[in-house]
């Protein structure tokens, strides 16, 4: 069945790629008002260019002054012929504006193309890391799906087209998860701390990875957080107060004093607001607030339940970290189990190997090549907590106070981790839910605007719930499969 899903994914991905190419070819033939041109591309980059300019001019304290930003961007839009209807607000901590100063030294168009190049390079790097999550034994028939499906996904197109930073976020998240799964929790935390330009995502990702994989992530993350705060106070003193005092009020004003794109806000708050109040102007009702809190608490409980289930199974079934980090000892242990299995089959009864078998264990263990097997197998071999980790990431956006649909590109990480796990025991429900979520993102904004229902939020919750409750969280399949095969051959 898995090969059947692979064929379907290839056909679907290639169909989407052809559709995108046709759209690009046909775009110049459309009427001017419907055409995608340089006036409407990369408008979110205006906020980044503004931040870099303000930091360069010593005006970082004005980053959260809507009037100052609006005045500057109005002039910028006029000079560069941009179709900018509303000011592009800067939502990130002030210190990250310093990183954008080099871009602000360039003319706007040149800076945009440089920014686009950085994001494409980060997307390529992230895809390379994601491909490494899959077992090396898988050929390009499987591994090639990663670049195809990531690059033709709606979040990737939105991120590139809008000039957003989601590709950078994907690279950081993929690298952080990779380091955590390889036992480098401190460095993983440091890496995830670089997501601090989106604090809500950075904190949630660090909590999930630290909870499901390696608690040392929190130490590295805290250290990076302190470093970022120190840099902010040194480079841009006084701006943190402006950020804390104004960013919440700016967001509230944008969401309540004008028609807001709630259909693209893939959060519990966005779901209930869109469903019960639509896109209209006005304060969020108490009913929506109450349902939002209940939803977020329920999802947090689901994530914790997944962690508890995974923790219990890890205690019972998973090898210790020392054993996994020492290929020789792991090899000898499997060789010992192999000898016991052979003797039990030949002589009957449960016969264990003893100290006298150590030399033979070493020889057999090395002949098994377990170290190479561990190094090149899927990450599930190391961590039986993959299902709860994937579920936590799938549910993460819904728990956020602010999460726009282009950042769903980050779901590429749990999707690939799930695929690496599912190869052992494919599930039509799991593959079906991920496929439905992937395809829904192509129509979610349009459907939400039309019928006031956010399909993406529903599917993320359903997928996360399935992953938490799934009984197919198989553990140590590679090692157990090798031993079972040894027993079968010995018999």
N, C-alpha and C positions, 0 to 999 in steps of 0.2 A: 504493500500500500504506500510505503514511503516513496518508492520510486515513482509511483503514480502521482503523488503530490508534487514531487520534484518536476515531473513533466508539466503538470498544470501550472506550477509557479513560473517555469520557463516560458510557457506560452503566454501566460498573463503578463509577465514582465515585458516580454518582447512586444506584445500588443500595446501596452502602455507607452513603450519607447517609440513605437511607430506613430501612435496617436500624438505624442509630443512633437515629433519631427514634422508631422503633417501640419500641426497647429502653427509651428514656427514658420513653415513655408507659406502657409495661407495668410498669416497675419498681415503682411504688407498689402494684401488685396482687400482687406476689410475697410469699411468706412472709417474716416479719421477719428470719430468719436468712440469707436469700439476697438481701435488698434492699440496694441501694447507697444509703446515707443519709449524713447529715452526720457521723455517728460514724466512718465509714470513709473519708471523702473528705479528700484533702490531708494524709495522715499524714506524708509526707516533709517537709512544711513545718514539722513539729514541730522538726526539726533546725535549720532556719534561724531559727526563732523563738527556740530555745534559745541559739543562737550570738549573736544580737542582744542577748538578755537578759543573757548572761554578759559580753559586751563592755561593755554599759551599766552593769553592776554592778561592773566592775573585776575580773571573775573569768575573764578570757580565758585565763589559764594553765590553767584547769580544763576547757577545751573538749575535751581529749583524755583526760580522766579519766572512764572509763566509769561508775564508781560515782556520781560527782557528777552526771553527765548523767542517769543512770538515776533518781536520787532526785528531781531537779527535774522530769523528764518524767512521772514517776509522779504527782506532785502536779498537774501541768498537765493530764494526762489525766483525773484525777478531777474537777477543777474545770470542765472543758469537755466532759465526757462523751465522751471519745475512746476508740475501740476500739484502743488501742495495746498490742500484745502484748509487743513488745521495744523497748528503747531505740533511738532514731533517732540514730545516731552522726553527728558532724560530721567530714567527711573533708577539708575544704578548708583552705588556709592561713589562719592566724588573722586577718590584716589584713582579709579580706573579711567578717569578722563585724562590723566597724565600719560597713560599708555597710548592714547590717541593723538597726542600732540604732533608726532611726526607726520601723520596723515594731514593734519590741519595746516602744515607748511606747504602742502601742494594745492593747486587749484582743485575745485570741487570735483570735476569730472575725472581728473587724474587720480585723485584720492579715492574716488569710488571704484575705479578699475583696480587700483592696488588692493583695496579692501576685498573686492571680489576675488582677486587672486589668492589672497590669504585664506579666505573661506573655502575656496575650491581645494587648496592644498591641505587644509585641515580635514575636509571631508574625505579626501583620498587617504590621509593618514588614519583617520578613524575607521574607514572601511578595511584597511590593511590589518588593523588590530582586531576588528570583529572577525575577519576571516581566520585569524589565529585562534579564536575560541573554538573553532571546529576541529575535529581530529584530523591529523595529517593524512590518515588513510583515505579520507574522502578526497575524491578527485575534483577536477574543476566543474564536473557536472553538478556538484553540490556547492562547492565554494564560490563558483562564479555567480551564484544566485545572490550573494551578499551585495556586491557592487551594483548588480542590475536592479534589485528591488529597492535598495536604499536610494539610488540616484533617481529612480523614476517615481519615488513616493511623493505625495502631495506636500508633506512638510519640507522635504528637501527643495522642491521647486519654489515653495513659498519663501523659505529662508534665503535662497539665492536671489530670487526675483525681488524681494523686499529689501535686500541688503542687510539682513539680520545677522546675528552672531551665533545662530544655532549650530552651525557646523563646527565652530570652535568649541562650543559646549559639548558636542558629541565626542570630539577628540579627547577632551579632558575627562569626561565620564568614562569612556571606554578604557582609557589608560589607567584611571583610578581603580576600576573594577578588575582589570587585568592584574595590576600589582597586588590587590587584596587577595585575589584567588590564588596567587603564587606565594602567599604568605608574607608579603612585604607590606604589612598593615600601616606602619608609620609613613612610608613613602606614599602609599595610596591616599592616606589622609591629607598629606601635603598637597598631592595632586588635586584632590577634590576641593581643597581650599581655594584653588585658583578659580573655581566657579563662583567665588564671592561676589562677582559683578552681578550675579542673580542670587542674592542671599537666601531666598526661600528655597530655591532648587538645591543650592549647595548644602544647606542644613539637612534637608530631607534626604538627599543622596548619601550624605555621611552617616546619618542615623541608620538608614536601611542597610548599607554595606557593613557598617560596624556591628549592627545587630545580627545580621545573617552570616557574616563571613569572619570578621576579625575585629575585635573590640579595639585593637591598637590604632585602628583608623581614626578614632576619636582623638587620640593624643596628637597625631600628626595634623589633624584638621584644626584642633585648638591652637596648636603652635603656628600654623599658617594664618589663622584668624588674628592672632595677636600681632604677627608681623605686618599684616595688611593694615591693621588699626594704627600701628606705630608709624608706618609709612605715610598714612593719611595725615596724622598729626604733625609729622615733620615737613612733608611737602606742601600740604594744603591746610594749614592750621585754621581752626574755626569753622571749617566747612561741614564737619560731621553734624554739628548742631543744626545747621540749615537743612541737611538731608533728613534727619530724624523729625524735625519740626514741620517740614513742608511736603515730603513725598506722599504721605498718607492723605493729606488734604487735597493735593493735586489730583490724585487718583480718584478720590471721592467726587470731586467736582466734574471730572471728565465722564464718570459713569452715571451721574445723576442730573447734570444740568443740560445734557444734550443726548440725542439718540445714540446709544452705545452698541457696539458689536458684541452683544452677549452670546451670540451663536458661535463666536470664535473663542470665547473664554471657557476652556474645557475644564471647569472646576465645579465643585458641588454648588457653590454660590451662583455661578453662571447658569448651571442647569436649572435650578429652581427659579431664579429670577426670570429667565427666558420663558420657562413653562407657565409661570403664574402671572407675570407682569409684562412679558414681551420686551420690546426694545425701546419702549417709551421713556420720556423724561420723568424723573421723580425719585423719591427716596425708596430704598428697598423696604418692603413690608416686614412686619414682625414675624409673620408666618414664614416668609422666605428665609429670614435669619434663623428661625427655630429649626426648620427643616435642614438648613445647611449645617448647623451644628450637629444635629442628630446623624446626618449622613457622614460627616467627617469623623465623628466619634465611632460610628459603626465600622468605617473603613479602617481606622487606626486599630480597632479591636481585631479586625480580620487579619491585618498584617501581623499583630502580636501573636495571634493564634497560630498563624503559619510559622512564625519563628519558634513557638513552643513545640509544635509538632516536629519541625526539623531538628530542634535541639534534642528532643527525646530520641529521635532516630539516630542522630549522630552519636549520642552516648552509647547506643546499643550496637551500632553496626560499623561506624567509620573507623578507619585506621587513625592512629594518633599522628599528630603533626611530625613528631620525631621520626616515626616510621616512614612517613611520606617524604620527608626531607632527606632521608638516608636511603638511597637506592639499594645499597648492598644489603642492609638489614631487611628491607622489604623483600628483596629477592630471596634471601635465606628463609624468611618466614614462609613465603609461598612454596619454596622448595621443601620445607619441612612438612607443610600440609600435603604436598604432592606425595612425599614418601609415606606419610601416614595413610593416605587414601589408597595407595598401591598395596601396602601391607594389609590393610583392612579388607580389601577386595580379595586378595590372594589367600589369606589365612583366616578371615572371618573375625568379627568383633572389632572393637575400637582399639587400635594400637597406635600409640603416639611415638613420635621420634624423640630421641634423647640427646644428651650432650655428645655421645660418641658419634652421632651422625653429623656433627658440625662441619667437618671437612667436605663431606659429600654435599651437604646443604649449600656450601659456598659455591662449589663447582656447578651444581644444578641451578642454583639461583642466578649465577652469572650467565649460564647458558639460556635461561629464560629471557634474558635481556629486559628485565623488569624496569630498570632505570629508563631505558629508551621508551618503553611502553608508557610509563608515567609521564615522561616529558612530552610525548606526542599524542597522548590520548586527550579526550575532552576533559574540561575542567570538572565535570561531574564526578570523575574518578577521584578527585581530591575532595570535593565538597558535595555531600549529599543534600545540602541545603539549597540547591539550585532552584527548586520549585518555589519556596517562599521568597527567595531573592528576586526571582522573576516577577512573582505576584506583587511584591512590594514596589518594584519599579512600575509595573502596569497600573497600580492604584495611586502612585505618587501624585500625578497631576490633579486628580480629583480632590486631594486633600489641601492643595495649594490655595492661598488667598488670591493669587494672580498667576495665570498660566495660559498663554495664547497658543493657538493650534500649531504654529510653525515650530514651537519647541517640542512637539510630539515626535520630532526627529530623534529625540533621546530614547524613544521606545525601541529603536534599532538594537540597543544593547540587550534588553531582556528578550527580544524576539530571537536574536541569534543564539543567546544562551539556551533558550527553550528548544530551538532547533537542534543544538548539539546534544541535549538530553533526550529529545524525542526520538532520535535515531535508534535508540535501543528498544523502545516500545512505543511506536507511533500511535497517536490517538486522533481519530477523526474529529473529535470534539475540540481538542486543543488546536489542531491545525485549522479547523473551520472557524473558530473564534478569532484567531489571529488574522486569518484572511478577511473575515468580515470587518474587523477593526481597520485593517489596512485599506480596504476598498471604501469604507464609510468616509474616510478623510477626504476623498475626492468630491463627495457630495454633501458633507456635513454642514458646511456654512450655508449652502443654498437651501437645504432642507430645514435647517434651524430657523433661517430667516422667514421661510414660508409657513411652517407649521408650528414653530416655537418649541421644537423638541431637539435636544442635542443627542444625536445617535452615538457620537464618539464616547461621551461620558457613560452612557448605558453599556456600551460594549466593553469599555475598560473595566467597569465594575464587574460585569459578567465574567470576563476573562480572568480577572484577579481572583474572584470567588472560586472559579473552576480550578485554578492552579493551587489555591490553598487547600481545597477539599479533595483534590485528586488523590486517588490511592496509588497512582503510578509513579511515585517518587522512588524509583528503584535505586539501590545503593550498591556500590562496589561491584558493578556488573562486569567490568573488565576482568578484575581479579577472580571473582567467583566463576565467571565463564571459563577462564583458563583452568581453574581447579576442576570444575565439572567435566571439562573436556579431557583432562588428565585421567580422571576416574573412569570415564567412558572408554578411553583407549586401553587403560590398564585392565579393565574387565574383558 
